[in-house]
Amino acid sequence: MNTSIPLQTHLPQASRLVLGCMGLGGGWDQTPIGEADIAKAHAAVEAALEIGITLFDHADIYTRGKAEQCMGELFKRQPSLRQRLLLQSKCGIRFADASGPGRYDLSAEHIARSVDGILQRLQIETMEILMLHRPDPLMQADEVAAAFSRLRAAGKVQHLAVSNMQAAQMRQLSASLDQPLLANQLEMSLGKLDWLEAGSCFNDPQLRQQAYALNWPETLAYCQAHHVQLQAWGSLAKGLFSGAALPKGDDAAASAVRRCAELVQELAHAHQVSREGIVLAWLMKHPAGIQPVIGSSDPARIHACADALKIELSREDWYRLYLAARGQALP
Ligand SMILES: NC(=O)c1ccc[n+]([C@@H]2O[C@H](COP(=O)([O-])OP(=O)(O)OC[C@H]3O[C@@H](n4cnc5c(N)ncnc54)[C@H](OP(=O)(O)O)[C@@H]3O)[C@@H](O)[C@H]2O)c1
């Protein structure tokens, strides 16, 4: 599959798959990074580059900044590496500290301070995409826009994007920006279906109530209409359908996962690709041109993900997977 995606309008080198770097840097504790962490990051980055991945997804909070630090070490040791890839990182989530509880913070001051921290840890001068990690109820769109303008003018950040935002929040933010929002990163996978359910299961009263409240259909439609790149975090559903331990028990949810995992295996066999290939190809079949963000740091699994680029699922197989994952026929 080699169709272009919205992000390539602004960043032509952007790959269809993105490497999520949340698994790099060791644990989410204060232990400093060591050689083993740097070696693990190196192996993951090399594997990703080998399969054509050019976009790497970070956040200032991942392993408390250590994921970025590991990547920064790689740039320091091999400066030419920076030219071979595009970087996005996120800010806006704060851990509890002396000044307050765990909170979201999209104030201009926090955004500016976060970007300086990201660039310093990554040991770079500029990054391609700054992503606002979560909506902050106290966000003021004009303030965010002014903060981004200053960062852009200083050459620290080239583009702005969001994550976990609904259409109304994107619309509000866009009205203050003089640059387009490039992407929205949301949780989407065979294990997380509400982004589809909300749009198609309109005659199921319970779903309608839950899903329309979340406004998914409008968010997908907004991104498609405005050429905002949709990125899927959690795209491998933590391996639930591609080899990780399956849930036991007779309840409907566990049975659906087991049936869907079985079907993924059958399709992988039929197409002669990995199970990861099927799981990701299912997301990539969606007409929005979704970019799966894969959170693996295992080189073998990263290589297995490349199979997603080799196939396009038929409509019928796409629906078979969808129905297996939701555990029942469509209404
Ligand atoms: N914007 C947001 O709010 C947000 C939230 C969460 C994550 N993210 C981003 O999205 C990326 C991906 O998300 P994610 O890490 O939550 O989800 P993911 O890609 O669904 O899962 C990756 C995790 O699942 C494990 N895994 C995958 N297949 C497996 C299998 N067959 N058996 C056992 N374990 C398996 C991987 O382990 P191995 O490393 O061993 O392969 C890794 O720990 C992250 O790295 C991050 O960049 C963004």
The ligand as an SDF file (V2000), in Angstrom:
LIG
                    3D

 48 52  0  0  0  0  0  0  0  0999 V2000
   -1.0940   10.5960   22.5450 N   0  0  0  0  0  0  0  0  0  0  0  0
   -1.2750    9.8380   23.6020 C   0  0  0  0  0  0  0  0  0  0  0  0
   -2.0160   10.1780   24.5400 O   0  0  0  0  0  0  0  0  0  0  0  0
   -0.5440    8.5270   23.6730 C   0  0  0  0  0  0  0  0  0  0  0  0
   -0.8500    7.5940   24.6850 C   0  0  0  0  0  0  0  0  0  0  0  0
   -0.1380    6.4010   24.7100 C   0  0  0  0  0  0  0  0  0  0  0  0
    0.8270    6.1430   23.7330 C   0  0  0  0  0  0  0  0  0  0  0  0
    1.1160    7.0590   22.7810 N   0  0  0  0  0  0  0  0  0  0  0  0
    2.1240    6.8230   21.7100 C   0  0  0  0  0  0  0  0  0  0  0  0
    1.7040    5.7100   20.9410 O   0  0  0  0  0  0  0  0  0  0  0  0
    2.7100    4.6890   20.9490 C   0  0  0  0  0  0  0  0  0  0  0  0
    2.0370    3.3500   20.9280 C   0  0  0  0  0  0  0  0  0  0  0  0
    1.1300    3.2160   21.9900 O   0  0  0  0  0  0  0  0  0  0  0  0
    1.2000    2.0230   23.0500 P   0  0  0  0  0  0  0  0  0  0  0  0
    2.5950    1.7250   23.3680 O   0  0  0  0  0  0  0  0  0  0  0  0
    0.2580    2.3690   24.1280 O   0  0  0  0  0  0  0  0  0  0  0  0
    0.5220    0.8490   22.2850 O   0  0  0  0  0  0  0  0  0  0  0  0
    0.8520   -0.3460   21.2710 P   0  0  0  0  0  0  0  0  0  0  0  0
    1.6580    0.0700   20.1180 O   0  0  0  0  0  0  0  0  0  0  0  0
   -0.4960   -0.9140   21.0590 O   0  0  0  0  0  0  0  0  0  0  0  0
    1.6290   -1.3910   22.1700 O   0  0  0  0  0  0  0  0  0  0  0  0
    3.0030   -1.4420   22.3000 C   0  0  0  0  0  0  0  0  0  0  0  0
    3.3240   -2.2880   23.5080 C   0  0  0  0  0  0  0  0  0  0  0  0
    2.7120   -3.5880   23.3560 O   0  0  0  0  0  0  0  0  0  0  0  0
    3.7170   -4.5910   23.4230 C   0  0  0  0  0  0  0  0  0  0  0  0
    3.3850   -5.6450   22.4490 N   0  0  0  0  0  0  0  0  0  0  0  0
    3.0220   -5.4880   21.1590 C   0  0  0  0  0  0  0  0  0  0  0  0
    2.7830   -6.6820   20.5900 N   0  0  0  0  0  0  0  0  0  0  0  0
    3.0120   -7.6220   21.5390 C   0  0  0  0  0  0  0  0  0  0  0  0
    2.9350   -9.0430   21.5610 C   0  0  0  0  0  0  0  0  0  0  0  0
    2.5750   -9.7440   20.4860 N   0  0  0  0  0  0  0  0  0  0  0  0
    3.2630   -9.6830   22.7100 N   0  0  0  0  0  0  0  0  0  0  0  0
    3.6270   -8.9810   23.8100 C   0  0  0  0  0  0  0  0  0  0  0  0
    3.7120   -7.6180   23.8580 N   0  0  0  0  0  0  0  0  0  0  0  0
    3.4090   -6.9490   22.7270 C   0  0  0  0  0  0  0  0  0  0  0  0
    5.0190   -3.8910   23.0370 C   0  0  0  0  0  0  0  0  0  0  0  0
    6.1020   -4.5960   23.6020 O   0  0  0  0  0  0  0  0  0  0  0  0
    7.5220   -4.7060   22.8070 P   0  0  0  0  0  0  0  0  0  0  0  0
    8.2140   -3.4060   23.0120 O   0  0  0  0  0  0  0  0  0  0  0  0
    8.1550   -5.8570   23.4870 O   0  0  0  0  0  0  0  0  0  0  0  0
    7.2040   -4.9820   21.3760 O   0  0  0  0  0  0  0  0  0  0  0  0
    4.8150   -2.5220   23.6820 C   0  0  0  0  0  0  0  0  0  0  0  0
    5.0740   -2.5620   25.0630 O   0  0  0  0  0  0  0  0  0  0  0  0
    3.5510    4.9910   22.2010 C   0  0  0  0  0  0  0  0  0  0  0  0
    4.8730    4.5200   22.0980 O   0  0  0  0  0  0  0  0  0  0  0  0
    3.5080    6.5020   22.2320 C   0  0  0  0  0  0  0  0  0  0  0  0
    4.4810    7.0150   21.3360 O   0  0  0  0  0  0  0  0  0  0  0  0
    0.4300    8.2430   22.7320 C   0  0  0  0  0  0  0  0  0  0  0  0
  1  2  1  0
  2  3  2  0
  2  4  1  0
  4  5  1  0
  4 48  2  0
  5  6  2  0
  6  7  1  0
  7  8  2  0
  8  9  1  0
  8 48  1  0
  9 10  1  0
  9 46  1  0
 10 11  1  0
 11 12  1  0
 11 44  1  0
 12 13  1  0
 13 14  1  0
 14 15  2  0
 14 16  1  0
 14 17  1  0
 17 18  1  0
 18 19  2  0
 18 20  1  0
 18 21  1  0
 21 22  1  0
 22 23  1  0
 23 24  1  0
 23 42  1  0
 24 25  1  0
 25 26  1  0
 25 36  1  0
 26 27  1  0
 26 35  1  0
 27 28  2  0
 28 29  1  0
 29 30  1  0
 29 35  2  0
 30 31  1  0
 30 32  2  0
 32 33  1  0
 33 34  2  0
 34 35  1  0
 36 37  1  0
 36 42  1  0
 37 38  1  0
 38 39  2  0
 38 40  1  0
 38 41  1  0
 42 43  1  0
 44 45  1  0
 44 46  1  0
 46 47  1  0
M  CHG  2   8   1  16  -1
M  END
$$$$
